[in-house]
Amino acid sequence: MARPLEACFVPIGGTLRDAMLALDQGARQIALVVDGDGRLVGVTTDGDVRRAILAGASPTDPLAPRVGRAFVAVGPTDGRAEVLDLMRARRIGAIPVVDEAGRPVGLHLLHEFIVPAGRANWAVIMAGGRGTRLRPLTTDTPKPMIRVAGRPILERIVLSAVGHGIERIFIAVSYLGAVIEDHFGDGARFGCRIDYLREERPLGTAGALGLLAEPPTEPVLVMNGDLVTQADLGALLDFHAAGGYVATIGVRGYAHTVPFGSVERDGARVIRLEEKPILRRDISGGIYALAPSLVRRVTADEPLDMPDLIGAAIAAGDRVGAFDIEEDWIDVGQRDHLDRARFGE
């Protein structure tokens, strides 16, 4: 069982022995040194304490002179990729998370990035589409099983989910579903448990949720099966939980250049002319986090698209969040997008 963050705290007025106790009780190889108001003022590691003792210090000596005050910290909204880059650049294995008041509220550990803590969340991957726009590539191969850089797209998604601590995955299958089931089996060789939601008829982008044999107890990650992305799925789930949202949509910025001069007018009078304007919108990235209560609204074996499910939640006054996907993201549903994913065009 994970130990509370407070177990790592040691007061700035404490002793080396107090730091040793925090290191032992926190079991994270780092102690967070706080002032009387609970603000983080420094850190000390087991290595710092060990070197002090070897240099002749006594466990009852004051800790303050041996506190590392030039520490690196991040905020609650800093993403996984940014934190990992900091760890690599500074060659450190732990980075505290502090709130606006400077109080520690979390701790990133390098080993958790390498071997992430398991999450109770499920992932549902929609992989039942026919991929008609990609024919003839999808004549004998389901679209999610098309290879990008030597690996099926769907395998990349599964490994990404597992890499973010998700251990139970459901794959919705229909067209050439046996190809997918033969490849993934029960998921054991991919480090997870995989079950299949078999659509007897097309159920849309959300309808397969009604095929879950049991209701979820934690937010569910839902992804389209034709995405090539490095999106931080763990950060999305954390954002969803912190915001108290019924649904969270992973969004991407999208820009489209109108290939003509744009005319704005008032009746017959032209009031503005803009040559080839760029229209910018946020678009859905095909990645969602859904509260269990919203998943339970999906009727078994009834077609339903995700915009309708989330639109109904908005109409009902439920909180719906938008999480920015800043990492690489390509939807390979169209041939030119697939070519870009495969060949970097």
C-alpha positions in Angstrom: 0.0 0.0 0.0 1.3 3.5 -0.9 2.4 5.5 2.1 1.0 9.0 2.6 3.1 11.9 1.3 3.1 13.4 4.8 5.3 10.5 5.9 8.1 12.1 3.9 7.8 15.5 5.7 10.5 16.7 8.2 10.5 20.1 9.9 13.3 22.5 9.0 14.1 22.7 12.8 14.5 19.0 13.0 17.5 16.8 13.4 19.3 14.3 11.2 17.5 11.6 13.1 14.2 13.2 12.2 15.3 13.1 8.5 16.2 9.4 8.9 12.8 8.6 10.3 11.1 10.5 7.4 13.2 8.6 4.9 12.4 5.3 6.5 8.6 6.0 7.0 8.2 7.6 3.6 10.1 4.9 1.8 10.9 7.1 -1.1 14.6 7.8 -0.5 13.9 11.5 -0.2 12.6 13.7 2.7 10.7 16.9 2.1 11.8 19.7 4.4 9.0 22.1 5.4 8.7 25.3 7.4 6.2 26.0 10.1 3.5 26.9 7.5 4.0 23.7 5.6 5.9 25.2 2.7 8.6 23.2 1.0 12.0 24.8 1.8 14.3 22.0 0.8 14.9 18.3 0.4 17.3 15.8 1.8 18.1 12.3 0.6 19.3 9.1 2.2 22.6 9.8 0.5 22.9 13.3 2.1 22.2 11.8 5.5 24.7 9.0 5.0 27.4 11.3 3.9 26.8 13.6 7.0 27.1 10.6 9.3 30.3 9.4 7.6 31.7 12.9 8.0 31.3 12.7 11.8 27.8 14.2 12.3 25.6 13.0 15.1 22.0 11.9 14.6 21.1 14.7 17.1 22.7 17.4 15.0 20.4 20.0 13.4 19.2 19.2 9.9 19.0 22.7 8.5 22.7 23.2 7.5 22.5 20.0 5.4 19.2 20.7 3.6 19.4 21.0 -0.2 17.6 24.3 -0.9 18.3 24.5 -4.7 15.7 21.8 -5.4 13.6 21.4 -8.5 9.8 21.4 -8.1 6.8 21.4 -10.5 3.2 22.4 -10.3 0.1 20.1 -10.2 -0.6 20.8 -13.9 2.8 20.0 -15.3 2.6 16.9 -17.6 4.4 13.6 -17.4 6.6 14.3 -20.4 7.8 17.7 -19.0 8.6 16.1 -15.6 10.5 13.3 -17.2 12.5 15.7 -19.3 13.4 17.6 -16.1 14.6 14.4 -14.4 16.7 13.6 -17.4 18.2 17.1 -17.7 19.0 17.5 -14.0 19.8 13.8 -13.5 17.6 13.5 -10.5 15.2 10.7 -9.4 12.6 12.7 -7.6 10.7 15.9 -8.1 8.3 17.4 -5.6 4.9 18.8 -6.7 3.9 22.0 -4.9 0.7 24.1 -5.0 0.5 27.8 -5.5 1.3 28.4 -1.8 4.5 26.3 -2.1 3.2 23.4 -0.1 4.1 19.9 -1.3 1.1 18.0 -2.6 2.8 15.2 -4.6 6.1 13.6 -5.5 7.2 12.3 -8.9 9.6 9.4 -8.7 11.7 8.2 -11.7 11.1 4.5 -11.0 7.3 5.2 -11.2 7.8 6.6 -14.8 9.6 3.4 -15.7 7.3 1.0 -13.9 4.1 3.0 -13.4 1.8 2.3 -10.4 -1.2 0.3 -11.4 -4.5 2.2 -11.9 -7.9 0.9 -11.1 -9.2 2.6 -14.3 -10.3 0.5 -17.3 -9.5 1.4 -20.9 -12.0 0.7 -23.7 -10.6 0.8 -27.3 -13.0 1.1 -30.2 -11.6 -1.1 -32.9 -14.6 -2.3 -34.8 -14.7 0.1 -37.8 -14.4 -1.2 -41.4 -11.8 1.4 -42.5 -13.4 1.9 -45.9 -11.4 5.0 -46.7 -8.2 3.0 -46.4 -9.0 0.2 -48.8 -7.4 -1.9 -50.2 -5.2 -1.9 -47.1 -8.2 -2.9 -44.9 -9.6 -5.6 -47.2 -8.0 -8.3 -45.1 -6.6 -6.3 -42.2 -8.7 -4.3 -39.7 -7.7 -0.7 -39.7 -6.3 -0.7 -36.1 -4.0 -3.6 -37.1 -2.3 -1.7 -39.9 1.4 -1.4 -39.0 3.2 1.9 -38.3 6.9 1.6 -37.9 6.7 -2.2 -37.7 4.0 -2.4 -35.0 0.2 -2.5 -35.4 -1.5 0.8 -34.4 -3.7 -1.0 -31.9 -0.7 -2.6 -30.2 0.8 0.8 -29.7 -2.4 2.0 -28.0 -2.5 -1.0 -25.7 1.2 -0.6 -24.8 0.7 3.1 -24.1 -2.3 2.3 -21.8 -0.3 -0.3 -20.0 2.7 2.1 -19.7 0.4 4.5 -17.9 -0.6 1.9 -15.3 -3.8 0.6 -16.9 -4.1 -3.2 -16.3 -7.5 -4.0 -17.7 -8.4 -3.3 -21.3 -11.5 -3.9 -23.3 -11.3 -3.9 -27.1 -14.6 -3.4 -29.1 -14.4 -5.6 -32.2 -16.5 -6.3 -35.2 -15.0 -6.2 -38.7 -12.3 -8.9 -38.9 -12.4 -9.0 -35.1 -10.8 -12.5 -35.1 -7.5 -11.0 -36.4 -7.4 -8.7 -33.4 -8.3 -11.4 -30.9 -5.8 -13.8 -32.4 -3.0 -11.2 -32.0 -3.8 -10.0 -28.5 -5.3 -13.1 -26.9 -6.0 -12.5 -23.2 -3.4 -9.7 -23.0 -0.9 -11.5 -20.8 2.0 -11.0 -23.1 1.3 -7.3 -23.2 1.2 -6.9 -19.4 -2.6 -6.6 -19.0 -5.9 -8.4 -19.1 -7.8 -8.0 -22.3 -11.5 -8.7 -22.8 -13.5 -8.2 -26.0 -16.7 -6.4 -26.6 -18.1 -8.1 -29.7 -20.5 -5.9 -31.8 -23.1 -7.9 -33.7 -24.0 -4.7 -35.6 -22.3 -1.3 -35.7 -22.9 0.5 -32.4 -21.1 3.8 -33.1 -18.3 5.4 -31.3 -19.8 4.9 -27.8 -22.4 2.1 -28.1 -19.9 -0.7 -27.2 -19.8 0.7 -23.7 -23.2 -0.9 -23.2 -21.6 -4.3 -23.7 -19.5 -4.2 -20.6 -20.4 -7.2 -18.5 -20.2 -5.2 -15.2 -20.4 -1.5 -14.4 -17.1 0.3 -13.8 -16.3 1.7 -10.4 -13.6 4.2 -11.6 -13.5 6.6 -14.6 -13.1 4.8 -17.9 -10.5 5.8 -20.5 -12.1 5.5 -24.0 -10.0 5.7 -27.2 -10.5 5.3 -30.9 -8.5 2.4 -32.3 -6.9 4.4 -35.1 -4.7 6.9 -33.2 -0.9 7.1 -33.3 -0.2 9.3 -30.3 2.1 9.8 -27.3 -0.7 11.5 -25.3 -0.2 11.4 -21.6 -3.1 9.2 -20.7 -2.3 9.2 -17.0 -2.3 13.0 -16.9 -5.7 13.0 -18.7 -7.2 10.7 -16.0 -5.7 12.7 -13.2 -7.1 15.9 -14.8 -10.5 14.3 -15.1 -10.5 13.2 -11.4 -9.2 16.6 -10.1 -11.9 18.5 -12.0 -14.8 16.4 -10.9 -15.9 16.0 -14.5 -18.5 13.6 -15.8 -16.6 13.5 -19.1 -13.3 14.8 -20.2 -12.4 15.2 -23.9 -8.8 15.1 -25.1 -8.6 18.1 -27.5 -6.1 19.2 -30.1 -5.7 22.5 -31.8 -6.5 22.4 -35.5 -5.8 25.1 -38.2 -7.3 25.1 -41.7 -6.2 27.6 -44.3 -9.1 28.7 -46.5 -7.6 28.6 -50.1 -9.5 31.8 -51.2 -9.9 35.4 -50.2 -12.5 35.7 -47.5 -15.1 38.5 -47.9 -17.0 39.9 -44.9 -20.0 42.1 -45.8 -22.9 44.0 -44.5 -25.6 43.4 -47.0 -24.2 44.5 -50.4 -21.3 46.5 -48.8 -18.0 44.8 -48.3 -16.6 45.7 -44.9 -13.5 43.4 -44.8 -11.4 41.3 -47.1 -8.9 38.8 -45.9 -6.7 36.7 -48.2 -6.5 33.0 -47.4 -7.5 33.3 -43.7 -6.5 30.6 -41.2 -9.4 29.2 -39.2 -8.4 27.7 -35.8 -10.6 25.4 -33.7 -10.2 22.8 -31.0 -11.1 19.3 -32.1 -11.7 16.1 -30.3 -8.7 13.9 -30.2 -10.7 10.6 -29.9 -9.6 10.1 -26.3 -12.0 10.5 -23.4 -12.3 9.9 -19.7 -15.9 9.0 -18.6 -17.3 8.8 -15.1 -18.9 5.5 -14.2 -22.3 7.3 -13.9 -22.0 8.4 -17.6 -21.0 4.9 -18.8 -24.1 3.5 -17.1 -26.3 5.7 -19.2 -25.3 3.7 -22.4 -28.1 1.2 -23.2 -26.9 -2.3 -24.1 -26.9 -3.1 -27.8 -28.1 0.3 -28.9 -26.1 2.4 -31.4 -24.7 5.6 -29.8 -22.0 8.1 -30.9 -19.7 9.8 -28.4 -20.8 13.3 -29.4 -24.4 12.4 -28.5 -23.4 10.8 -25.2 -21.3 13.8 -24.1 -23.8 16.3 -25.7 -26.6 14.8 -23.5 -24.3 15.3 -20.4 -23.7 18.9 -21.3 -27.5 19.5 -21.9 -28.1 18.0 -18.5 -25.8 20.5 -16.9 -23.0 18.0 -16.1 -19.4 19.2 -15.9 -17.4 18.3 -19.1 -13.7 19.1 -19.2 -11.2 19.7 -22.0 -7.7 18.3 -21.7 -5.1 19.6 -24.1 -3.1 16.9 -25.9 0.3 18.5 -26.5 2.1 15.4 -27.6 2.3 13.9 -31.1 -1.1 12.9 -32.4 -2.3 11.5 -35.7 -5.7 10.1 -36.6 -4.9 7.5 -39.4 -8.5 7.2 -40.7 -7.4 8.8 -44.0 -4.7 7.7 -46.3 -2.7 10.8 -46.3 -2.7 10.8 -42.5 -1.6 7.2 -42.4 1.2 7.9 -44.8 2.4 10.7 -42.6 2.4 8.4 -39.6 4.2 5.7 -41.5 6.7 7.8 -43.4 6.9 11.1 -41.6 5.5 13.0 -44.6 
